[in-house]
């Protein structure tokens, strides 16, 4: 079963904020962060069910290098993975429950 990928609009802001912070720390580091995110999504898409439900209907996959997690749910009715947020691992993710 092939899954399509979609994401909430706020995910772009999550990524932009993290990339900005990494760019300030060390120019070019934001590109490594972006690559790590892309690699993580590429691992997710083929088998999203490999990641257990962590809260309500949301699942989490961790990036390999940076301390971030991709929070997502699976919409079985249309075979879609919906990314709700990209969150630093030390941050409380409960704010994601209010995203639409």
N, C-alpha and C positions, 0 to 999 in steps of 0.2 A: 504494500500500500504506500503510495507516494503522498507525502505531506507538502502542502504549500506553507509558506512562511509569511506572517504578517506581524505588525507591531503597533503598539499604541504610539501616538504622536509624541508623547513625552519621552519616549526612549531616545529620540534624537537629541533631546536636551540632556539626558543622562550621559550620553556618549560625549557630547560637546563639552560638558562640564569636566568630565574626567580627562579628556584629551587636553583641555586647557591647563588643568592642574599639572599633568605630566610634562607638557611643553615648558611650563615655567620651571619645573624641577631640573629638566635637562632637555634642551632642544633635540628633537628627533625621537624622544622617548614616547611621544604620543603616537608615532607611527608603529612602534612595537606593540603598544597597547591595542591599537586598532587591528593589527594583524592577529594578536592573541584572541580578540573578540571574534574575528572572522573564523579563525580555526575552531573556536568553541562552537559557533553556530554550525559549522560544517560537520562537527561531530554529533550535534544534536539532531539535525534534520533526518538522517536515515533511521533513527530509532529513538524517538522521544519517550517511549514507554519505559526505556531503560532507567529513567529517573523517577523516583518515587514521589508521590504527592506529599508535600511537606506541610502545607497548611491550606485549609479549604480545598480549592481545586488546583492550587498552584504547585508547580514543580520547580526545581532549581538545578542548574548545571553550573559548575565552577570553571572559571578560566584556568588555563594551565600555569601561567606565569604571574599574572597580576592578581591582587586580592579582590576580585570582583566575581559576582554571580549574575547569571541571567535567570530571571524569574519568568516563567511562562505557564500557559495551560494549553491543553489540547482540545480543540473543538472537533469532536468525532463526527458531527453531522456533515461537515464539509472537508474533512481531512486536512485540518489546518492547525499549525502551531502558532500561537499568539504570544509574542513577547510583550510582557507588561512593564518590565523595568530592568535596568542594568544597575546593580547596587554594590557599593563597596562592602566587603564582608564585615567590617566593624560597625556598619550603620544598621539601625533598626529598620527592617523592611516593611513594617506594618502600614506605612503610608501608601504602599502599592494597592492596598485593598480599596482605596478610594478612587483609583484611576479608572477612567472610562475610555 
